[in-house]
Amino acid sequence: MEKTKNFLNWKQISLELSGSDNSIRKNKIPKKYERKVNRLIKLVELWLKWVK
């Protein structure tokens, strides 16, 4: 999971979900966005397995 978190562009994720570039960070995901971010992480993990 940590490898996936390093892979993501957190500034862009924060902009897309909250409209602010620093609301969501790798080490601080507000409860409001936690479900969407966790889903994204799972999808990226699946993709990373697939490309290997």
ChimeraX attribute file (.defattr): number of C-alpha atoms within 10 A of each C-alpha:
attribute: neighborCount
match mode: 1-to-1
recipient: residues
	/A:1	10
	/A:2	8
	/A:3	9
	/A:4	14
	/A:5	15
	/A:6	10
	/A:7	13
	/A:8	14
	/A:9	11
	/A:10	19
	/A:11	15
	/A:12	15
	/A:13	19
	/A:14	19
	/A:15	14
	/A:16	11
	/A:17	15
	/A:18	14
	/A:19	11
	/A:20	13
	/A:21	15
	/A:22	14
	/A:23	17
	/A:24	21
	/A:25	15
	/A:26	13
	/A:27	8
	/A:28	10
	/A:29	15
	/A:30	12
	/A:31	9
	/A:32	10
	/A:33	14
	/A:34	13
	/A:35	12
	/A:36	11
	/A:37	20
	/A:38	12
	/A:39	11
	/A:40	15
	/A:41	18
	/A:42	13
	/A:43	12
	/A:44	17
	/A:45	16
	/A:46	11
	/A:47	11
	/A:48	13
	/A:49	8
	/A:50	8
	/A:51	6
	/A:52	5
